[in-house]
Structure formats: structure tokens, C-alpha cells
């Protein structure tokens, strides 16, 4: 079984808020403890002026088709079987920024 790490970019069926449907999209892995679930947050091309979105440096190099942002406020626990592939990984600078945003968001 493939293990994922914080900062890995995967393609996964990410559910809509109503949980009735899902769309294949990039997401960033937050947690993988090796069971059937992974915790991820979505990646979007929709820019918002908020402190909880992280601009992805070198997004083209990561295989993303558009300028992209990790939406750290949109977190989901999903079944690992819904991961279609691992694309790449955020660079270390972006990983540290993501951790900082999560600390603020979760008030840690």
C-alpha cells in the first residue's frame, strides 16, 4: 500500500459540500496513518483574498494545469482507494507555509 506524506499532491474524488457528488481534482495530503483513510485539502484555481489559501509556487512543475492554491480551510477525510495517482509534492517552502496556515486556522 502506498503511503502518502504531508504536502503530497494527489488526484482524488473530492466531495461537494452536500456529499451527493464528487469531482476528480488535485488535493494536498495532510495525514496518512496507513489505514483506509487519508485526510486531504482541496487544490483550486479559484483565487480568493484570504489568509487560509496557499499559492503553489512552481505549479506547472507540479503537473497542475492552472495557477493553483491549496484551500487549507476545505479539509476532508476520504478513502485512499479514491486516490487515482500521486502527481508530485509541494516544495519545502510551501510545506512550511501550509503548516503555518494550519496552525493559525486551527488555533494551535
matplotlib code that plots the C-alpha trace (Angstrom):
import matplotlib.pyplot as plt

x = [0.0, 1.3, 1.9, 1.5, 3.1, 2.1, 2.5, 2.0, -0.3, -2.7, -5.7, -8.7, -12.5, -13.2, -16.8, -19.1, -20.3, -23.6, -21.7, -24.0, -21.4, -17.6, -15.3, -11.8, -9.4, -6.0, -5.7, -2.9, -2.3, -2.4, -2.4, -1.9, -1.6, -1.7, -5.3, -8.0, -8.4, -6.4, -7.0, -6.6, -7.5, -8.5, -6.4, -8.2, -7.5, -10.0, -8.1, -9.6, -8.1, -8.0, -5.2, -6.1, -5.3, -1.7, -0.4, 1.5, 5.0, 6.1, 2.6, 3.4, 6.3, 3.8, 1.7, -1.1, -2.8, -3.5, -2.2, -3.3, -4.0, -4.2, -7.5, -6.5, -9.9, -11.5, -10.4, -11.9, -11.3, -11.5, -11.0, -7.5, -8.9, -10.3, -6.8, -6.2, -2.5, 0.2, 1.3, 4.1, 4.9, 4.9, 8.4, 9.7, 9.0, 5.3, 5.1, 6.3, 3.8, 1.0, 1.9, 1.9, -1.5, -3.0, -1.6, -3.4, -6.6, -6.8, -5.6, -2.7]
y = [0.0, 3.4, 5.8, 9.5, 12.4, 15.9, 18.0, 15.3, 16.3, 13.6, 13.3, 12.2, 12.2, 15.2, 15.5, 18.5, 20.0, 18.2, 14.9, 13.8, 14.0, 14.2, 15.6, 14.4, 17.2, 17.8, 17.7, 18.0, 15.3, 16.3, 13.0, 9.3, 6.9, 3.9, 2.8, 3.1, 6.9, 9.9, 13.5, 16.0, 19.6, 20.6, 22.4, 25.0, 27.5, 29.9, 32.8, 34.2, 37.0, 35.1, 34.1, 30.4, 29.8, 29.0, 29.9, 27.0, 28.0, 26.2, 24.9, 24.0, 21.8, 20.0, 19.0, 21.4, 23.0, 26.4, 28.7, 26.9, 27.4, 24.9, 25.7, 24.7, 25.6, 22.8, 19.5, 16.1, 12.6, 10.3, 6.7, 6.1, 3.9, 7.1, 8.4, 8.0, 9.0, 10.9, 13.9, 15.5, 17.2, 20.8, 22.3, 22.7, 26.4, 25.8, 22.9, 25.2, 27.9, 25.3, 24.2, 27.9, 28.5, 25.3, 26.3, 29.7, 28.2, 25.5, 27.9, 25.6]
z = [0.0, -0.9, 2.0, 1.5, 3.3, 4.2, 1.1, -1.5, -4.3, -5.4, -7.8, -5.8, -5.9, -3.7, -2.5, -2.8, 0.5, 0.1, -0.1, -3.0, -5.7, -6.1, -8.7, -9.6, -8.6, -7.1, -3.4, -0.9, 1.7, 5.3, 7.1, 6.2, 9.1, 6.9, 7.3, 4.6, 5.0, 4.2, 5.2, 2.4, 1.5, -2.0, -4.5, -6.7, -9.4, -7.9, -6.2, -3.0, -0.9, 2.3, 4.6, 4.5, 0.9, -0.1, -3.5, -5.0, -6.3, -9.4, -10.0, -13.6, -12.4, -10.2, -13.1, -12.4, -15.4, -13.9, -11.3, -8.1, -4.5, -1.6, 0.1, 3.7, 5.0, 2.9, 4.6, 4.1, 5.3, 2.2, 1.3, -0.1, -2.8, -4.3, -5.0, -8.7, -8.7, -6.9, -9.0, -7.1, -3.8, -2.6, -2.2, 1.3, 1.5, 0.6, 3.0, 5.9, 4.8, 4.8, 8.3, 9.5, 7.9, 9.5, 13.0, 12.7, 11.2, 13.9, 16.6, 17.6]

ax = plt.figure().add_subplot(projection="3d")
ax.plot(x, y, z, "-o")
ax.set_aspect("equal")
plt.show()
